[in-house]
């Protein structure tokens, strides 16, 4: 067992020994979801005031609405959420490359079979060159899709990893 796995096991044992919130309902109590980046410098619960059971938190590289849409539809249609808070952040790795760069790295590190699989799958890494515009584009994508009802409130934000502050973009 790796050191990480040992830590997961030990921490879980400690956490569960005093856990008292197993009664919480499956749907999020405050009926909203947060879509944010997987960046390890973001603690959505602390940064955005989310208590256990309040909201769904969807995390993926770059807080991509395209990548998160499947989870968004499940959250809204099956579990009753009624608002989306999309939060991208400063210093995001998705600002640092283009698809061609990622394809090249995969080819170099994993070989031609992996590169061919990427091409077959048509994988788009969904990088973006400008942060604020990316927030606006993802909010518009969610507003324009028929998979998100018109009555769902959608807002877009930028979290500053340097300061911990969050500002609304749209």
C-alpha positions, 0 to 999 in steps of 0.5 A, a space after each residue: 500500500 502506498 503512503 497516499 493509500 495509507 493516509 486515505 485509510 487512516 484519515 477515513 478511520 479517524 473521520 468516520 469515528 466521529 461522523 454524525 451526518 449520515 442522515 443527510 438527504 441525497 439531493 443537495 439541501 440548498 439546491 445548487 451546484 458548483 462547477 469548479 476546477 480540479 486544481 488542488 489549490 481550491 477548497 470549494 467548501 471553505 472558499 465558497 461556504 459549502 457545508 456538507 449536504 448543501 450543494 453538488 460540487 463538480 470538479 474537472 480540469 478548467 471548470 469546463 461546462 462542456 466536460 461537466 454537462 453530464 453531471 449537471 444534467 444528473 444534478 438538475 434532472 434527478 436531484 433537483 438543483 436549480 442553480 449553477 455557480 461556475 468558478 474558474 481561477 487564476 493561474 489555471 493550467 488550462 491557460 498554458 497550452 493548446 490541444 496540439 501541445 497536449 497531443 504532443 506530450 501524450 505522443 512523447 510520454 505514452 507513445 504512438 498507440 496512446 496518440 492514435 487513441 486520442 485521435 480516434 476518440 477526438 479528445 478535446 482538452 478544452 484549454 482556453 487562452 483567456 480566463 474571463 472570456 472562458 467564464 463567459 463562454 462556458 456560462 453562455 454554453 450552459 444558457 444556450 443548451 436545451 439540457 439546462 432549463 431556462 429557469 436555472 440561474 447561472 453565474 460565472 466567477 473567478 477565484 484568485 488562488 493568490 488571495 482567496 477572493 472570488 469575483 463575479 464575471 457574469 
